[in-house]
């Protein structure tokens, strides 16, 4: 019976080592995923800024077109 106790202790120790390794791997995966989330937030922020700049450029070009067409009509 003494041998069963030693074997059980060895298996418990092995299970503990495997559990700790799994914990470390899961923590590393969580850190990596967290970085991806921050990257996604930055990309979304840049996309919003780009859309705003695109809209402002389109508005400026529209005003410029109206000014040019207005000046051409005056020449006629």
C-alpha positions, 0 to 999 in steps of 0.5 A: 500500500505504501507504493500506491501512495507514492505513485499517487503522489507522483501522478498528482505532481505530474498533474500539477505541472501540466496544470501550471503549464496550461495556465502559463500557455493560456495566460500567454494566449490571453495577452496576445488576444488582448493586443489584437483587441487594442489593434482592432480598436486602433484600426477602427479609430483610423477608419473613422478618421479616414472616413471623416477626411474623405467626407470633408474632401468630397465637400470641399471638391463639391464647393470648388466645383460650384465656384468654378461652374458659377464663374463659367456661367458669369463669363457667358 
